[in-house]
Amino acid sequence: MTIAEQVDWLSILVVHGPNLNLLGQREPGVYGLATLDDINRWLESDGEKLQAKVSPVQSNHEGALVDAIHTALGQHQGILINPGAYTHTSVAIRDAIAAVKVPTVEVHLSNVYRREEFRHHSYIAPVAIGQISGFGSDSYRLGLQALVNYLRQVS
């Protein structure tokens, strides 16, 4: 693909939080059998169809996730994030999203509202344009589609 063909392409940062590197092995009854590599491959493929370049990053460390979010400023038009357990604990990630002012969609593999009470609160939701949960790996794909549709409408 030529540079001219990519002019109208969006750039989307995909942020995967802690323990998501263990997808496919970790509690498959809750999180499914898809691996993180599978999800990233699907997002890249879906991104091509949506004319969006997907740049995935995963870390188990809160500061590394904050740093990744900061890189979105001036480089990416949108952020798709599964903050994992940091959803319920990280004011730092919430503040990073608010600081960069890059439209963000929060996704979760499981329906966090059908799980333990402590998972019902999200620090991220108030600074996100939307949240999708409970559809397994499709949550990411639905989130990407919703984010791209949103960005195309506001631009």
Solvent accessible surface area in square Angstrom, and as a share of the most:
residue,aa,sasa,rsa
1,M,133,0.59
2,T,81,0.47
3,I,154,0.78
4,A,80,0.62
5,E,104,0.46
6,Q,80,0.35
7,V,110,0.63
8,D,101,0.52
9,W,46,0.16
10,L,20,0.10
11,S,22,0.14
12,I,0,0.00
13,L,10,0.05
14,V,0,0.00
15,V,0,0.00
16,H,1,0.00
17,G,0,0.00
18,P,15,0.09
19,N,58,0.30
20,L,6,0.03
21,N,69,0.35
22,L,74,0.37
23,L,3,0.01
24,G,21,0.20
25,Q,140,0.62
26,R,60,0.22
27,E,89,0.40
28,P,61,0.38
29,G,84,0.81
30,V,57,0.33
31,Y,22,0.08
32,G,30,0.29
33,L,139,0.69
34,A,20,0.15
35,T,54,0.32
36,L,21,0.10
37,D,98,0.51
38,D,30,0.16
39,I,2,0.01
40,N,24,0.12
41,R,137,0.50
42,W,86,0.30
43,L,0,0.00
44,E,78,0.35
45,S,51,0.33
46,D,21,0.11
47,G,0,0.00
48,E,109,0.49
49,K,155,0.66
50,L,48,0.24
51,Q,81,0.36
52,A,1,0.01
53,K,119,0.50
54,V,10,0.06
55,S,30,0.19
56,P,52,0.33
57,V,53,0.30
58,Q,50,0.22
59,S,15,0.09
60,N,64,0.33
61,H,127,0.57
62,E,59,0.27
63,G,45,0.43
64,A,47,0.36
65,L,1,0.00
66,V,24,0.14
67,D,90,0.47
68,A,12,0.09
69,I,0,0.00
70,H,91,0.41
71,T,66,0.38
72,A,0,0.00
73,L,112,0.56
74,G,83,0.79
75,Q,115,0.51
76,H,25,0.11
77,Q,81,0.36
78,G,0,0.00
79,I,0,0.00
80,L,0,0.00
81,I,0,0.00
82,N,5,0.02
83,P,0,0.00
84,G,16,0.15
85,A,52,0.41
86,Y,44,0.17
87,T,1,0.00
88,H,25,0.11
89,T,94,0.54
90,S,1,0.01
91,V,76,0.44
92,A,49,0.38
93,I,0,0.00
94,R,74,0.27
95,D,67,0.35
96,A,3,0.03
97,I,3,0.01
98,A,37,0.29
99,A,71,0.55
100,V,9,0.05
101,K,172,0.73
102,V,13,0.08
103,P,36,0.23
104,T,1,0.01
105,V,4,0.02
106,E,0,0.00
107,V,0,0.00
108,H,10,0.05
109,L,7,0.03
110,S,14,0.09
111,N,53,0.27
112,V,7,0.04
113,Y,99,0.37
114,R,203,0.74
115,R,52,0.19
116,E,83,0.37
117,E,137,0.61
118,F,124,0.52
119,R,38,0.14
120,H,62,0.28
121,H,101,0.45
122,S,11,0.07
123,Y,76,0.29
124,I,0,0.00
125,A,39,0.30
126,P,103,0.65
127,V,35,0.20
128,A,18,0.14
129,I,73,0.37
130,G,31,0.30
131,Q,58,0.26
132,I,36,0.18
133,S,22,0.14
134,G,36,0.34
135,F,130,0.54
136,G,25,0.24
137,S,24,0.15
138,D,68,0.35
139,S,0,0.00
140,Y,0,0.00
141,R,84,0.31
142,L,75,0.37
143,G,0,0.00
144,L,0,0.00
145,Q,88,0.39
146,A,44,0.34
147,L,0,0.00
148,V,3,0.02
149,N,68,0.35
150,Y,79,0.30
151,L,10,0.05
152,R,93,0.34
153,Q,148,0.66
154,V,91,0.52
155,S,122,0.79
